[in-house]
Amino acid sequence: MSTSILQSILQKSKDNKEIIAIWQYNSDKGSLVGYITEINEEYIGFRHYTRFGKPDGIIFIKVENIKNVDFNDDYIKVMECLIQYSDIIDKPSNFAIHLNQSENWQFSAILQLYNNQDQMASFEINGNEFFTGFVKDLSDQDFILNCVAKNGEDLGTSLFKIEDVTEVRVNDIDDRRRLLLYNWRKATL
């Protein structure tokens, strides 16, 4: 009888510190991403990483609780990038928005971002949904945002009314993660 494919994948992860994602039965937390540190017939030791590429301890998992394993897909490549460049995420840029005391604070913030088009920001629209990206164009009433997905994918451009902006976030850790992945996808790291 040959070794199971699962055992081969787990052993390869251990031998090469190859990043994999493990999904478990009866878990609604999503997958765990990392590599195998120890393995026997019943348990594995798993070096876990956060979604920001930071080491998050060793988790011991029963092999029989593994539902499936993802490897060599886009998300694994994203996580490999985050692990390699996780220190970049820790460093916010020096960019800061300076707001005036007028009712037109949204325009002031968006104008500063338009003048710094390499600065990513997140915009809450009408108090319920966030869009993240780079301000590419601006008028007195509206602006164009080159939107970026959570794993750095370029989503194209969208137009928003300035009056609909209810919050602006700059330099938060999620945006730094997106920017890192956007630059990686554009091969500018």
N, C-alpha and C positions, 0 to 999 in steps of 0.2 A: 504494500500500500504506500502511496506517495504522500509527501507532506502536503497539507492543505494550502491553497493559494493564500488564505488569510495568514497562516503561519509564515509563509515565504515573505509576504509584504511586511509583516511585523519584524521579522528578522532583518530584512533589508533596511528598514527604518533604523533599527538598532545599530547595525554594522556601519551605516553611512551617515548617521544622524539626518536621515531623510525626513523632511516634514510631511506629515499626513494629517488628515482630519478623521477623528473617530466619532461615530454616532452610536449612542447606546439605546437599548430598549428602555422603555418607561422613563424617558428623559425628555422634557420639553425645553431644555436649556440650549438646544442646538448642538453643534459639534464642538469637540475639543481639538485644538490644533497644537501640534508639537511633534516630538519624536520619541521613540521607545528608548528607555535607558536600561531596562531589565526585562527579562522574559522567561517564563516557565510555562508548563502546561496549563496552569490555572490562572495566573495573574501576569499583568504587564506593569512595569513602571513607566510612566509617561511624563516627559518633560513638557509641561503645558506653557503656552504663551498667550498673553492677552491679545485683544484685537489691535493693540498698538505695538505689538511685536516685543513686548517686555516679558522676560521669564516670570512665571507665576507658580513655581514650585513643581513638585513631582506628585502625580496622582496615580494611585494603584487601582487598576481596573480589572475586574474578572473578565477573562477572555470570553466566557459564555454570555456576558452582557453586551458584547460588541454586536451591534446590528449591521453596520456596514462601515467601510473605510473609503475615504476619498483620497486620491493621490494624483499628482501630475495634472491638476485642473487649474483653471484661472485663479480661483481663490487661494489655492496652495501657493501659486506663484506670487500673488499679492502678499501673502503672509511671509514668504521668504524674503521679499523686498523689505517689509516692515521690520522683520527681525534683523536684517543686515543694517538698516539705516534708522533704527529706533531712536538713536540719540538725537537725530534731526528733529523729531517730533517734540522733544523736550524743550527746544529753543524757539520761543516766539520771536517773530520779527520785531524790529524796532518801530514799526509803523503804529501810529495811534491816531484815532479820529479826534479832532478838536471841535466840539459842538459850540455853536453860538447860542444865545439865549432867546432866539426867536421861535415862532411857531413853525418855521420852515426847517427844522432840524434834520428832517429826512433828506432834503435837497443838499444841505451842507455836507452830510455824511457821504451821500452818494457821489457828490462832486469830488471829494477828497479821494474816494476810491477810484473814480474815473481818471483822476490825475496820477494814480499809482496802479496802473492796469495789471501789474503782476501780483497785486495783493488780493488774496481770496477773502471773501466775506460771505456770511449767511444772512439772508433777509427773511424775516417773518412777514407774511402777507396776510392782512386782515385778521391777525391774531390767531391763526390756526395752522398754517403750513409754511415750512421753511424751504427756501431755494438757495443753493450755494453756488458761487462761481466768481467770475470776474466782470466788473462793469465795463462794457465795451462802447456804449454810446449813451448820451444823456441830453434831454431837453428840459424845459421848465416843468413839463407835466409827467414825463415818463422816462424810462431807461431800459437799455438792453443788457441782459445778463447772459454771459456765456456760462451755462449751467454745467456743473460737474457732479457726477454721482459719488456715492460714498466710497467706492473703491477706485476712484480716479478716472472713471470713464467720462469722456467728453460727450455731453448730452445735447450739444448745439445751443442755439440762442433762443431766449424768450424775452418778451416785452412785458414790463410791469408799470403800473401807475405809481408815481411817487407817493401820492396820498394814501395808497393802500399799505405802505410799509409801516409796520407797527413795532418792529425791533430790528436792530442791526447787530450782528456779532462779528468780531474781528479777532483773529489770533487764538480762538479756542482750540482745544486739543483735537477735536473732530475735524476742524478745518485744516489744521496742520497735517493731520493724517491724510486727508483728501489731497492736499497740495503735494505732499511727498509722492503719493501714488499717481497723481496727474503728471508730475514731472517725470516719474519713472516710465509711465506709458508713452510720454512724448520723448523719452530717451534724453532727458536733459539733466539727470542727476549727476 
